[in-house]
Amino acid sequence: MITTRFGRDPASQPPDLFLIPSAAAEFPAPVVDLASLSELKERIRSVLLSRIDPTVAGRIPRAVLRREIAKLVNEIATEDRVQLNKLEEMALAADLSDDMIGLGPLEPFLDGDDITDILANGPSDIFVERNGKLEKTAARFRDAAHLVSIAQRIATAIGRRIDEASPMVDARLADGSRVNIVLPPLVLNGGSISIRKFPKQVLTLDMMVRQQNLSPELARLLEIAARARLNMLISGGTGSGKTTLLNAVSQYIDRDERVITVEDAVELRLQQPHVVQMETRPPNIEGVGEVAQRELLRNALRMRPDRIIVGEVRGPEAFDMLQAMNTGSMSTVHANSPRDALYRVENMVMMANLSLPLRAIRMQIASAVNLIVHVERMRDGIRRVQNVTEIAGMEGEIITTRELFGFHYRAERLDGGIEGSFESTRMRPDFIMRAARLGLQKDLLEALGIGEV
């Protein structure tokens, strides 16, 4: 009888991972040869799962688990009289360990630094966005039940539920990646998992300059805006890089300030030491216990914040966000242009308080928001800041704006890249006096390409 066990160090290698000893008599070799490696994998999987305690497996380092599973894979293959080389054993062990404690076929894509999105459209169609371009992969789940099992593992890890009664959830992974899950009956393909990865290293504005997301002058302008405690709204479409830019700009918040963040699923990665991160809570199985962004925003005002950062405003909480914007607050919003961002905030405020006249809403927006930074993902896959627009006040019933910076498209290269430049409009901003109080007036004028007056 062959028994596979860990060493006797209970902290890292629990001795009882493999509960059932292997024996050729208990698992006789098949009468016929296995037709393919996939059939062998299923054979090994079923035997392996009958011998392993998954609760113990989840508590040990992944590398240790893979080594021990590789040993068991070798034993089972020997029992079945199937020869596997070392690379095949390790690949199969990695696949099986990903199934047990990871995200199954999605797990390998989490380590790719060039991958920003992982999209599973049912068990057979898995796409990734690599360097800004979508591509289909050869990975797949075994079936719809396998996809649902992985989805439930993700939701359970942060105390949320996903099932037929509650078939849609926002969640996050241990590394901070954002996850959206939709299961039947809301989708017809067996289930959908969408993962938005974030860089392991938090991007700075300098790094974004090297990636052509913005110019050095534009980066300096955003740095000054953050230091001068302007209220900023970062707008853009889905996957345009709003949160990444918000993280980069937030690095210029003074380390002595108290920052409160409000998000549906925590994804901001602020570097300051004094940060309180709050996350909404969905209703429980009885339909009670929900805590929405509006409630968190109201509570944030009682927490003595120096700055409040809302991960994304998408509904009636826009009204509370405007009320909460004191100095240096930031948020993101889905919009197609700076003017569209204003319209969307306006509409969201009306959702919260229909009795307010339109002029009053616009005056509230004009007094609360100082700067709109609009970002887009362009055809070449690069996310670029398209506009930096200052809110200049009201003229009659209209919010007036002043564009300070813009990206000017020139041509598309043969390799698909886009030629263009970030250009200042050389307009003198209203917040120049704020910059002057910090000794940054000269830097601001230089960033905008205008001389002192």
C-alpha positions in Angstrom: 0.0 0.0 0.0 1.4 3.4 -1.0 0.6 6.3 1.3 1.4 9.9 0.4 1.8 12.3 3.3 3.4 15.6 4.1 6.3 16.0 6.5 5.5 16.5 10.2 5.7 20.3 10.3 2.0 21.1 11.1 2.4 24.8 10.3 3.2 24.5 6.6 2.8 20.9 5.7 -0.2 19.3 7.5 0.1 15.5 7.7 -3.5 14.8 6.9 -4.0 16.4 3.5 -4.2 13.1 1.7 -6.7 11.2 3.8 -7.2 8.0 1.9 -4.2 5.8 1.0 -3.8 4.8 -2.6 -3.9 1.2 -3.6 -3.9 -0.4 -7.1 -6.6 -2.9 -5.8 -8.9 -0.1 -4.8 -8.3 1.8 -8.1 -7.6 -0.9 -10.7 -6.1 0.2 -14.0 -8.6 0.5 -16.8 -9.0 -2.4 -19.2 -8.4 -0.1 -22.2 -5.9 2.7 -22.6 -7.1 6.2 -21.9 -7.8 7.9 -25.2 -6.3 11.3 -24.4 -4.6 13.4 -21.8 -7.9 15.1 -21.0 -9.4 11.7 -20.1 -6.4 10.9 -18.0 -6.8 14.3 -16.3 -10.4 13.5 -15.4 -9.4 10.0 -14.2 -6.7 11.5 -11.9 -9.0 14.3 -10.8 -11.7 11.9 -9.5 -9.1 9.8 -7.7 -7.3 12.8 -6.3 -10.4 14.5 -5.0 -11.4 11.2 -3.2 -8.1 11.3 -1.3 -7.7 15.0 -0.4 -9.3 17.1 2.3 -10.0 20.4 0.5 -10.2 22.3 3.8 -6.7 21.4 4.7 -5.5 22.0 1.1 -6.8 25.6 1.3 -4.6 26.4 4.3 -1.2 25.5 2.9 1.1 27.4 0.5 0.2 26.9 -3.1 3.8 25.8 -4.1 3.8 23.1 -1.4 0.4 21.8 -2.5 1.5 21.6 -6.1 4.6 19.5 -5.2 2.5 17.1 -3.2 -0.2 16.8 -5.8 2.5 16.2 -8.4 3.7 13.2 -6.3 0.2 11.8 -6.1 -0.3 12.4 -9.9 2.8 10.3 -10.5 1.4 7.5 -8.3 -2.0 7.4 -9.9 -0.5 7.5 -13.4 1.8 4.6 -12.4 -1.2 2.6 -11.1 -3.0 3.2 -14.4 0.2 2.3 -16.3 0.4 5.7 -18.1 3.7 7.4 -18.5 4.0 11.2 -17.9 7.1 13.3 -18.0 8.0 15.8 -15.3 6.6 18.8 -17.2 3.3 17.0 -17.7 3.1 16.0 -14.1 3.7 19.6 -12.9 1.3 21.1 -15.4 -1.4 18.6 -14.3 -0.6 19.3 -10.7 -0.9 23.1 -11.3 -4.3 22.6 -13.1 -5.6 20.5 -10.2 -4.4 22.8 -7.5 -6.0 25.8 -9.3 -9.2 23.9 -9.3 -9.0 23.1 -5.6 -8.0 26.4 -4.1 -7.7 28.9 -7.1 -9.9 30.0 -9.9 -9.6 27.0 -12.1 -8.8 27.8 -15.8 -8.7 31.6 -15.0 -5.9 31.3 -12.4 -2.9 31.4 -14.9 -4.1 34.7 -16.3 -4.0 36.4 -12.9 -0.2 36.3 -13.0 0.2 37.9 -16.4 1.3 41.5 -16.0 0.2 42.4 -19.5 -3.4 41.2 -18.9 -5.9 43.7 -17.6 -9.2 41.9 -18.0 -10.3 38.3 -17.8 -13.7 37.6 -19.3 -15.5 34.2 -19.1 -18.6 34.1 -21.3 -19.8 30.7 -20.3 -17.7 27.6 -19.7 -16.2 27.5 -23.2 -15.4 31.1 -24.2 -12.7 32.8 -22.1 -11.2 36.0 -23.4 -8.4 38.3 -22.0 -7.5 41.8 -22.7 -3.7 41.9 -23.3 -2.0 45.2 -23.9 -5.4 46.8 -24.6 -6.6 44.2 -27.2 -9.1 41.4 -26.6 -8.2 37.9 -27.6 -9.8 34.5 -27.1 -7.9 31.9 -25.2 -7.8 28.1 -25.3 -8.7 27.8 -21.6 -12.2 26.6 -20.6 -14.2 25.3 -17.7 -15.2 21.6 -17.6 -18.8 22.6 -17.7 -21.3 25.1 -16.4 -21.3 23.5 -12.9 -17.5 24.0 -12.8 -17.9 27.8 -13.6 -20.6 28.1 -10.9 -18.4 26.4 -8.3 -15.5 28.9 -9.0 -18.0 31.8 -8.9 -19.3 30.7 -5.5 -15.7 30.3 -4.2 -15.0 34.0 -5.2 -18.2 35.3 -3.6 -17.9 33.2 -0.4 -14.3 34.5 0.2 -15.6 38.0 1.0 -18.8 37.0 2.7 -21.2 37.4 -0.3 -23.5 34.9 -1.9 -24.2 33.9 -5.5 -26.9 31.5 -6.4 -30.2 31.3 -8.3 -31.9 33.5 -5.7 -29.1 36.1 -5.9 -27.5 35.5 -9.3 -25.5 38.7 -9.6 -22.7 40.0 -7.4 -19.7 42.4 -7.3 -16.7 41.0 -5.5 -13.0 41.3 -5.3 -10.1 38.9 -5.2 -7.3 38.7 -2.5 -5.0 40.8 -4.7 -7.7 43.6 -5.1 -8.9 42.6 -8.6 -12.5 43.5 -9.2 -14.9 40.8 -10.1 -18.5 40.8 -11.5 -20.4 37.6 -11.6 -23.7 36.9 -13.3 -25.3 33.4 -13.2 -28.5 31.8 -14.8 -31.3 32.7 -15.1 -29.9 36.2 -15.8 -27.6 34.9 -18.5 -28.2 32.0 -20.9 -24.7 30.7 -21.4 -24.1 29.0 -18.0 -22.6 32.0 -16.3 -20.4 35.0 -16.8 -17.3 36.0 -14.8 -15.6 39.4 -15.5 -12.3 40.2 -13.7 -10.7 43.6 -13.8 -7.1 43.2 -12.8 -5.0 46.0 -11.3 -1.2 46.4 -11.6 0.7 44.7 -8.8 2.7 47.8 -8.6 0.6 51.0 -8.1 1.2 53.2 -11.1 2.5 56.7 -10.6 2.0 59.7 -12.9 5.6 59.4 -13.9 5.0 55.8 -15.0 1.9 56.8 -16.8 3.9 59.4 -18.7 6.3 56.7 -19.9 3.3 54.6 -21.0 2.1 57.6 -23.1 -1.1 57.9 -21.0 -0.3 61.6 -20.5 2.5 64.2 -21.0 4.9 65.4 -18.3 3.2 68.8 -18.3 -0.2 67.3 -17.9 1.1 65.1 -15.1 2.5 68.2 -13.3 -0.9 69.9 -13.7 -2.7 67.0 -12.1 -0.2 66.8 -9.3 -0.7 70.5 -8.5 -4.5 70.1 -8.6 -4.2 67.3 -6.0 -1.9 69.3 -3.8 -4.1 72.3 -4.1 -7.1 70.2 -2.9 -9.3 70.6 -5.9 -12.4 68.6 -6.1 -11.9 66.3 -9.1 -14.2 64.1 -11.2 -12.5 61.6 -13.4 -14.7 60.5 -16.3 -14.5 57.9 -19.0 -16.0 54.8 -20.5 -15.7 51.2 -19.3 -12.1 50.1 -19.0 -10.7 53.5 -19.8 -8.4 53.6 -16.8 -10.4 55.9 -14.4 -9.5 54.0 -11.2 -5.9 53.7 -12.2 -5.6 57.5 -12.8 -7.5 58.1 -9.5 -5.0 56.0 -7.7 -2.1 57.8 -9.3 -3.4 61.3 -8.6 -4.3 60.4 -5.0 -0.6 59.7 -4.2 -0.2 63.5 -4.0 -2.6 63.8 -1.1 -0.6 64.9 2.0 0.3 62.1 4.3 -1.0 64.0 7.3 -4.6 64.1 5.9 -7.4 61.7 6.9 -8.9 60.1 3.8 -12.2 58.3 3.8 -13.0 56.1 0.7 -16.5 54.8 -0.2 -16.8 52.0 -2.8 -19.1 49.2 -3.9 -16.2 46.8 -3.9 -12.9 48.0 -2.5 -10.4 48.6 -5.3 -8.6 51.8 -4.5 -5.0 51.4 -3.3 -4.1 54.6 -1.5 -0.6 54.9 -0.1 -1.3 57.3 2.7 -1.1 56.0 6.3 -4.4 57.5 7.5 -7.0 55.9 5.3 -10.4 54.4 6.2 -11.9 52.3 3.4 -15.7 51.6 3.5 -17.5 49.2 1.3 -21.2 48.8 0.6 -23.1 45.7 1.7 -25.8 43.9 -0.4 -29.0 42.6 1.2 -28.9 39.2 2.8 -31.0 36.2 1.8 -34.0 37.7 3.5 -33.6 40.9 1.6 -32.5 43.1 4.5 -29.2 44.5 5.8 -28.3 46.4 2.7 -25.9 49.4 3.2 -25.8 51.6 0.2 -23.2 54.2 -0.9 -25.6 57.0 0.2 -25.5 55.8 3.8 -21.8 55.4 3.8 -21.3 58.9 2.4 -23.5 60.4 5.1 -21.6 58.5 7.7 -18.3 59.6 6.2 -19.1 63.2 7.0 -19.2 62.3 10.7 -15.8 60.7 10.6 -13.8 64.0 10.5 -12.5 63.5 6.9 -10.0 65.8 5.3 -10.8 64.2 1.9 -13.6 61.9 0.7 -13.0 59.7 -2.3 -15.9 57.9 -3.9 -14.7 55.0 -6.1 -17.5 55.5 -8.6 -20.7 57.5 -8.5 -23.5 55.8 -10.4 -26.9 56.7 -8.8 -28.7 58.8 -6.2 -25.5 59.0 -4.1 -24.3 61.7 -6.5 -26.4 64.2 -4.4 -24.6 63.1 -1.2 -21.3 63.2 -3.0 -21.8 66.9 -3.9 -22.8 67.6 -0.3 -19.7 65.8 0.9 -17.2 67.6 -1.4 -15.4 69.9 0.9 -11.8 70.2 -0.3 -9.8 67.7 -2.3 -12.6 65.2 -2.8 -12.4 62.8 -5.8 -14.6 60.4 -7.7 -15.1 58.7 -11.0 -18.1 58.6 -13.3 -19.0 56.8 -16.6 -19.2 59.4 -19.3 -18.2 60.0 -22.9 -17.0 63.6 -22.5 -16.5 66.2 -19.7 -19.9 67.8 -20.7 -21.5 64.4 -20.6 -20.1 63.8 -17.1 -21.9 67.0 -16.0 -25.2 65.9 -17.5 -24.9 62.4 -15.9 -24.2 63.8 -12.4 -27.1 66.2 -12.9 -29.4 63.3 -13.8 -28.2 61.2 -10.8 -28.8 64.1 -8.5 -32.4 64.3 -9.8 -32.8 60.6 -9.1 -32.1 61.4 -5.4 -34.2 64.6 -5.1 -36.8 65.3 -7.8 -38.1 68.4 -6.1 -34.9 70.4 -6.6 -35.1 72.8 -9.6 -32.6 72.2 -12.4 -30.8 75.5 -11.8 -30.2 74.7 -8.1 -28.7 71.3 -9.1 -26.4 72.9 -11.6 -25.3 75.6 -9.1 -24.5 72.8 -6.6 -22.4 71.0 -9.3 -20.6 74.2 -10.3 -19.7 75.1 -6.8 -18.7 71.6 -5.7 -16.6 70.3 -8.7 -13.4 72.1 -9.8 -11.9 69.9 -12.4 -13.1 67.1 -14.8 -10.4 64.8 -16.1 -11.6 62.7 -19.1 -9.8 59.5 -20.1 -10.4 57.2 -23.1 -9.0 53.9 -24.3 -8.1 54.6 -27.9 -7.9 52.2 -30.9 -4.3 51.3 -30.3 -5.2 50.0 -26.8 -3.5 52.9 -25.0 -5.5 54.7 -22.4 -5.0 58.5 -22.7 -6.2 61.6 -20.9 -8.3 63.3 -23.5 -9.3 66.5 -21.7 -8.7 68.4 -18.5 -11.6 70.8 -18.0 -12.1 73.4 -15.3 -15.6 74.3 -14.1 -15.7 78.1 -14.5 -19.1 78.8 -12.9 -22.6 79.6 -14.2 -23.9 81.7 -17.0 -27.7 81.9 -16.7 -28.9 78.3 -16.6 -25.7 76.8 -18.1 -22.5 75.5 -16.3 -19.6 77.1 -18.0 -16.3 75.2 -18.5 -12.7 76.0 -19.5 -10.5 73.4 -21.2 -7.0 73.5 -19.9 -5.4 70.5 -21.7 -6.5 68.2 -24.6 -5.1 65.4 -26.6 -4.9 66.3 -30.3 -5.1 63.3 -32.7 -2.9 63.6 -35.8 -2.7 60.2 -37.6 -2.7 56.5 -37.3 0.6 54.7 -38.0 0.9 51.5 -40.1 1.4 49.4 -37.0 -1.9 50.7 -35.6 -0.4 53.1 -33.2 -1.9 56.6 -32.8 0.1 59.8 -33.4 -0.9 62.8 -31.4 0.1 65.2 -28.7 -1.1 66.6 -25.4 -1.5 70.3 -25.8 -2.3 73.1 -23.4 -4.9 75.7 -24.4 -2.9 78.3 -22.4 -6.0 79.4 -20.5 -5.3 80.8 -17.1 -7.2 78.7 -14.5 -9.3 80.0 -11.6 -7.5 77.9 -9.1 -4.2 79.7 -9.7 -4.6 81.5 -6.4 -4.8 78.2 -4.6 -1.6 77.1 -6.2 0.0 80.4 -5.3 -0.8 79.8 -1.6 1.3 76.6 -1.8 4.1 78.2 -3.7 3.1 76.3 -6.9 1.9 79.2 -9.1 5.1 79.3 -11.2 5.0 75.5 -11.7 1.4 75.7 -12.7 2.0 78.4 -15.3 5.0 76.5 -16.7 2.9 73.3 -17.0 0.2 75.2 -18.9 2.9 76.8 -21.1 2.0 80.4 -20.2 4.2 83.1 -18.6 3.5 85.0 -15.4 1.4 88.1 -15.6 
